[in-house]
Amino acid sequence: MSDTKRMADEANRMGQQAQERMQSVFEAASRSFTEANKRFQTLAAEMMEYSKGAFDDAIRTWEQLIGVRSFEQAIQIPSDYAKRVYEHHMAEMKKLGEMTVGMVRDASQPAEDASRKFR
């Protein structure tokens, strides 16, 4: 009978350990998803701001083109615009890339912390 009790106690202990581990994993996953959601919202807001700025810049350029008085201006305005767009776009891509790397790093941190507990 003592073997049966010992086996039952061992099974109970193993079940509790498994439950604790699963709870820890679910909590880590929840924290990861919460962090990722916040970062996606930040990325979306940044992309919206960039889009608004790019649209405003395009409108200003069209307004300048409407008022062109010489052939040189007609060439210079789109040239300047293209240069500005390229520079702003490359800077924005760099910024979004850095934000994405930070998002992945921060969102994976709770899962990494949880996995260290079980090593």
Biotite code that builds the C-alpha atoms (Angstrom):
import biotite.structure as struc

atoms = struc.array([
    struc.Atom([0.000, 0.000, 0.000], chain_id="A", res_id=1, res_name="MET", atom_name="CA", element="C"),
    struc.Atom([2.862, 2.392, 0.689], chain_id="A", res_id=2, res_name="SER", atom_name="CA", element="C"),
    struc.Atom([4.061, 1.957, -2.906], chain_id="A", res_id=3, res_name="ASP", atom_name="CA", element="C"),
    struc.Atom([0.645, 2.968, -4.164], chain_id="A", res_id=4, res_name="THR", atom_name="CA", element="C"),
    struc.Atom([0.599, 6.029, -1.937], chain_id="A", res_id=5, res_name="LYS", atom_name="CA", element="C"),
    struc.Atom([4.133, 6.965, -2.950], chain_id="A", res_id=6, res_name="ARG", atom_name="CA", element="C"),
    struc.Atom([3.265, 6.594, -6.646], chain_id="A", res_id=7, res_name="MET", atom_name="CA", element="C"),
    struc.Atom([0.101, 8.669, -6.179], chain_id="A", res_id=8, res_name="ALA", atom_name="CA", element="C"),
    struc.Atom([2.051, 11.389, -4.367], chain_id="A", res_id=9, res_name="ASP", atom_name="CA", element="C"),
    struc.Atom([4.697, 11.380, -7.099], chain_id="A", res_id=10, res_name="GLU", atom_name="CA", element="C"),
    struc.Atom([2.026, 11.620, -9.817], chain_id="A", res_id=11, res_name="ALA", atom_name="CA", element="C"),
    struc.Atom([0.352, 14.465, -7.919], chain_id="A", res_id=12, res_name="ASN", atom_name="CA", element="C"),
    struc.Atom([3.686, 16.328, -7.580], chain_id="A", res_id=13, res_name="ARG", atom_name="CA", element="C"),
    struc.Atom([4.470, 15.854, -11.274], chain_id="A", res_id=14, res_name="MET", atom_name="CA", element="C"),
    struc.Atom([1.002, 17.102, -12.192], chain_id="A", res_id=15, res_name="GLY", atom_name="CA", element="C"),
    struc.Atom([1.449, 20.218, -10.070], chain_id="A", res_id=16, res_name="GLN", atom_name="CA", element="C"),
    struc.Atom([4.858, 20.904, -11.619], chain_id="A", res_id=17, res_name="GLN", atom_name="CA", element="C"),
    struc.Atom([3.436, 20.531, -15.121], chain_id="A", res_id=18, res_name="ALA", atom_name="CA", element="C"),
    struc.Atom([0.558, 22.851, -14.242], chain_id="A", res_id=19, res_name="GLN", atom_name="CA", element="C"),
    struc.Atom([2.951, 25.477, -12.840], chain_id="A", res_id=20, res_name="GLU", atom_name="CA", element="C"),
    struc.Atom([5.103, 25.290, -15.948], chain_id="A", res_id=21, res_name="ARG", atom_name="CA", element="C"),
    struc.Atom([2.131, 25.605, -18.258], chain_id="A", res_id=22, res_name="MET", atom_name="CA", element="C"),
    struc.Atom([0.845, 28.591, -16.311], chain_id="A", res_id=23, res_name="GLN", atom_name="CA", element="C"),
    struc.Atom([4.269, 30.219, -16.550], chain_id="A", res_id=24, res_name="SER", atom_name="CA", element="C"),
    struc.Atom([4.384, 29.566, -20.301], chain_id="A", res_id=25, res_name="VAL", atom_name="CA", element="C"),
    struc.Atom([0.903, 31.011, -20.827], chain_id="A", res_id=26, res_name="PHE", atom_name="CA", element="C"),
    struc.Atom([1.771, 34.101, -18.785], chain_id="A", res_id=27, res_name="GLU", atom_name="CA", element="C"),
    struc.Atom([4.966, 34.608, -20.792], chain_id="A", res_id=28, res_name="ALA", atom_name="CA", element="C"),
    struc.Atom([3.057, 34.212, -24.060], chain_id="A", res_id=29, res_name="ALA", atom_name="CA", element="C"),
    struc.Atom([0.468, 36.718, -22.880], chain_id="A", res_id=30, res_name="SER", atom_name="CA", element="C"),
    struc.Atom([3.167, 39.254, -21.977], chain_id="A", res_id=31, res_name="ARG", atom_name="CA", element="C"),
    struc.Atom([4.848, 38.670, -25.349], chain_id="A", res_id=32, res_name="SER", atom_name="CA", element="C"),
    struc.Atom([1.627, 39.232, -27.275], chain_id="A", res_id=33, res_name="PHE", atom_name="CA", element="C"),
    struc.Atom([0.830, 42.340, -25.234], chain_id="A", res_id=34, res_name="THR", atom_name="CA", element="C"),
    struc.Atom([4.263, 43.808, -25.941], chain_id="A", res_id=35, res_name="GLU", atom_name="CA", element="C"),
    struc.Atom([4.060, 42.942, -29.638], chain_id="A", res_id=36, res_name="ALA", atom_name="CA", element="C"),
    struc.Atom([0.613, 44.560, -29.859], chain_id="A", res_id=37, res_name="ASN", atom_name="CA", element="C"),
    struc.Atom([1.907, 47.789, -28.303], chain_id="A", res_id=38, res_name="LYS", atom_name="CA", element="C"),
    struc.Atom([4.837, 47.858, -30.693], chain_id="A", res_id=39, res_name="ARG", atom_name="CA", element="C"),
    struc.Atom([2.625, 47.185, -33.733], chain_id="A", res_id=40, res_name="PHE", atom_name="CA", element="C"),
    struc.Atom([0.485, 50.143, -32.714], chain_id="A", res_id=41, res_name="GLN", atom_name="CA", element="C"),
    struc.Atom([3.613, 52.296, -32.432], chain_id="A", res_id=42, res_name="THR", atom_name="CA", element="C"),
    struc.Atom([4.759, 51.133, -35.880], chain_id="A", res_id=43, res_name="LEU", atom_name="CA", element="C"),
    struc.Atom([1.351, 51.900, -37.365], chain_id="A", res_id=44, res_name="ALA", atom_name="CA", element="C"),
    struc.Atom([1.359, 55.391, -35.855], chain_id="A", res_id=45, res_name="ALA", atom_name="CA", element="C"),
    struc.Atom([4.851, 56.036, -37.217], chain_id="A", res_id=46, res_name="GLU", atom_name="CA", element="C"),
    struc.Atom([3.853, 54.862, -40.685], chain_id="A", res_id=47, res_name="MET", atom_name="CA", element="C"),
    struc.Atom([0.766, 57.081, -40.573], chain_id="A", res_id=48, res_name="MET", atom_name="CA", element="C"),
    struc.Atom([2.864, 60.121, -39.663], chain_id="A", res_id=49, res_name="GLU", atom_name="CA", element="C"),
    struc.Atom([5.310, 59.347, -42.458], chain_id="A", res_id=50, res_name="TYR", atom_name="CA", element="C"),
    struc.Atom([2.466, 58.958, -44.949], chain_id="A", res_id=51, res_name="SER", atom_name="CA", element="C"),
    struc.Atom([0.910, 62.262, -43.901], chain_id="A", res_id=52, res_name="LYS", atom_name="CA", element="C"),
    struc.Atom([4.251, 64.031, -44.253], chain_id="A", res_id=53, res_name="GLY", atom_name="CA", element="C"),
    struc.Atom([4.912, 62.475, -47.657], chain_id="A", res_id=54, res_name="ALA", atom_name="CA", element="C"),
    struc.Atom([1.440, 63.458, -48.874], chain_id="A", res_id=55, res_name="PHE", atom_name="CA", element="C"),
    struc.Atom([1.855, 67.044, -47.629], chain_id="A", res_id=56, res_name="ASP", atom_name="CA", element="C"),
    struc.Atom([5.243, 67.265, -49.328], chain_id="A", res_id=57, res_name="ASP", atom_name="CA", element="C"),
    struc.Atom([3.733, 66.049, -52.607], chain_id="A", res_id=58, res_name="ALA", atom_name="CA", element="C"),
    struc.Atom([0.954, 68.655, -52.384], chain_id="A", res_id=59, res_name="ILE", atom_name="CA", element="C"),
    struc.Atom([3.475, 71.441, -51.711], chain_id="A", res_id=60, res_name="ARG", atom_name="CA", element="C"),
    struc.Atom([5.520, 70.297, -54.701], chain_id="A", res_id=61, res_name="THR", atom_name="CA", element="C"),
    struc.Atom([2.457, 70.352, -56.971], chain_id="A", res_id=62, res_name="TRP", atom_name="CA", element="C"),
    struc.Atom([1.640, 73.821, -55.743], chain_id="A", res_id=63, res_name="GLU", atom_name="CA", element="C"),
    struc.Atom([5.156, 74.915, -56.626], chain_id="A", res_id=64, res_name="GLN", atom_name="CA", element="C"),
    struc.Atom([4.871, 73.337, -60.076], chain_id="A", res_id=65, res_name="LEU", atom_name="CA", element="C"),
    struc.Atom([1.618, 75.162, -60.753], chain_id="A", res_id=66, res_name="ILE", atom_name="CA", element="C"),
    struc.Atom([3.387, 78.479, -60.190], chain_id="A", res_id=67, res_name="GLY", atom_name="CA", element="C"),
    struc.Atom([6.433, 77.704, -62.368], chain_id="A", res_id=68, res_name="VAL", atom_name="CA", element="C"),
    struc.Atom([7.709, 80.694, -64.367], chain_id="A", res_id=69, res_name="ARG", atom_name="CA", element="C"),
    struc.Atom([10.668, 79.146, -66.162], chain_id="A", res_id=70, res_name="SER", atom_name="CA", element="C"),
    struc.Atom([11.852, 75.922, -67.716], chain_id="A", res_id=71, res_name="PHE", atom_name="CA", element="C"),
    struc.Atom([14.685, 75.680, -65.171], chain_id="A", res_id=72, res_name="GLU", atom_name="CA", element="C"),
    struc.Atom([12.181, 75.797, -62.310], chain_id="A", res_id=73, res_name="GLN", atom_name="CA", element="C"),
    struc.Atom([10.078, 73.152, -64.044], chain_id="A", res_id=74, res_name="ALA", atom_name="CA", element="C"),
    struc.Atom([13.112, 70.855, -64.003], chain_id="A", res_id=75, res_name="ILE", atom_name="CA", element="C"),
    struc.Atom([14.502, 71.839, -60.595], chain_id="A", res_id=76, res_name="GLN", atom_name="CA", element="C"),
    struc.Atom([11.309, 71.410, -58.548], chain_id="A", res_id=77, res_name="ILE", atom_name="CA", element="C"),
    struc.Atom([10.704, 67.731, -59.418], chain_id="A", res_id=78, res_name="PRO", atom_name="CA", element="C"),
    struc.Atom([14.414, 67.031, -59.091], chain_id="A", res_id=79, res_name="SER", atom_name="CA", element="C"),
    struc.Atom([14.506, 68.490, -55.586], chain_id="A", res_id=80, res_name="ASP", atom_name="CA", element="C"),
    struc.Atom([11.326, 66.615, -54.723], chain_id="A", res_id=81, res_name="TYR", atom_name="CA", element="C"),
    struc.Atom([12.764, 63.284, -55.887], chain_id="A", res_id=82, res_name="ALA", atom_name="CA", element="C"),
    struc.Atom([15.894, 63.834, -53.811], chain_id="A", res_id=83, res_name="LYS", atom_name="CA", element="C"),
    struc.Atom([13.833, 64.744, -50.721], chain_id="A", res_id=84, res_name="ARG", atom_name="CA", element="C"),
    struc.Atom([11.530, 61.757, -51.144], chain_id="A", res_id=85, res_name="VAL", atom_name="CA", element="C"),
    struc.Atom([14.457, 59.360, -51.470], chain_id="A", res_id=86, res_name="TYR", atom_name="CA", element="C"),
    struc.Atom([16.236, 60.747, -48.393], chain_id="A", res_id=87, res_name="GLU", atom_name="CA", element="C"),
    struc.Atom([13.086, 60.741, -46.266], chain_id="A", res_id=88, res_name="HIS", atom_name="CA", element="C"),
    struc.Atom([12.110, 57.268, -47.436], chain_id="A", res_id=89, res_name="HIS", atom_name="CA", element="C"),
    struc.Atom([15.524, 55.774, -46.640], chain_id="A", res_id=90, res_name="MET", atom_name="CA", element="C"),
    struc.Atom([15.573, 57.450, -43.202], chain_id="A", res_id=91, res_name="ALA", atom_name="CA", element="C"),
    struc.Atom([12.068, 56.151, -42.487], chain_id="A", res_id=92, res_name="GLU", atom_name="CA", element="C"),
    struc.Atom([12.958, 52.602, -43.560], chain_id="A", res_id=93, res_name="MET", atom_name="CA", element="C"),
    struc.Atom([15.960, 52.674, -41.227], chain_id="A", res_id=94, res_name="LYS", atom_name="CA", element="C"),
    struc.Atom([13.774, 53.927, -38.374], chain_id="A", res_id=95, res_name="LYS", atom_name="CA", element="C"),
    struc.Atom([11.072, 51.314, -39.015], chain_id="A", res_id=96, res_name="LEU", atom_name="CA", element="C"),
    struc.Atom([13.711, 48.584, -39.200], chain_id="A", res_id=97, res_name="GLY", atom_name="CA", element="C"),
    struc.Atom([15.127, 49.610, -35.837], chain_id="A", res_id=98, res_name="GLU", atom_name="CA", element="C"),
    struc.Atom([11.633, 49.732, -34.359], chain_id="A", res_id=99, res_name="MET", atom_name="CA", element="C"),
    struc.Atom([10.878, 46.246, -35.706], chain_id="A", res_id=100, res_name="THR", atom_name="CA", element="C"),
    struc.Atom([14.083, 44.806, -34.256], chain_id="A", res_id=101, res_name="VAL", atom_name="CA", element="C"),
    struc.Atom([13.220, 46.374, -30.907], chain_id="A", res_id=102, res_name="GLY", atom_name="CA", element="C"),
    struc.Atom([9.711, 44.962, -31.084], chain_id="A", res_id=103, res_name="MET", atom_name="CA", element="C"),
    struc.Atom([10.940, 41.429, -31.715], chain_id="A", res_id=104, res_name="VAL", atom_name="CA", element="C"),
    struc.Atom([13.566, 41.708, -28.986], chain_id="A", res_id=105, res_name="ARG", atom_name="CA", element="C"),
    struc.Atom([11.114, 43.059, -26.393], chain_id="A", res_id=106, res_name="ASP", atom_name="CA", element="C"),
    struc.Atom([8.290, 40.694, -27.339], chain_id="A", res_id=107, res_name="ALA", atom_name="CA", element="C"),
    struc.Atom([10.537, 37.636, -27.119], chain_id="A", res_id=108, res_name="SER", atom_name="CA", element="C"),
    struc.Atom([12.008, 38.603, -23.742], chain_id="A", res_id=109, res_name="GLN", atom_name="CA", element="C"),
    struc.Atom([9.184, 37.137, -21.578], chain_id="A", res_id=110, res_name="PRO", atom_name="CA", element="C"),
    struc.Atom([9.430, 33.813, -23.428], chain_id="A", res_id=111, res_name="ALA", atom_name="CA", element="C"),
    struc.Atom([13.198, 33.746, -23.000], chain_id="A", res_id=112, res_name="GLU", atom_name="CA", element="C"),
    struc.Atom([12.868, 34.520, -19.300], chain_id="A", res_id=113, res_name="ASP", atom_name="CA", element="C"),
    struc.Atom([10.313, 31.737, -18.860], chain_id="A", res_id=114, res_name="ALA", atom_name="CA", element="C"),
    struc.Atom([12.465, 29.222, -20.708], chain_id="A", res_id=115, res_name="SER", atom_name="CA", element="C"),
    struc.Atom([15.430, 29.992, -18.434], chain_id="A", res_id=116, res_name="ARG", atom_name="CA", element="C"),
    struc.Atom([13.382, 28.881, -15.435], chain_id="A", res_id=117, res_name="LYS", atom_name="CA", element="C"),
    struc.Atom([13.042, 25.362, -16.841], chain_id="A", res_id=118, res_name="PHE", atom_name="CA", element="C"),
    struc.Atom([16.605, 24.708, -17.917], chain_id="A", res_id=119, res_name="ARG", atom_name="CA", element="C"),
])
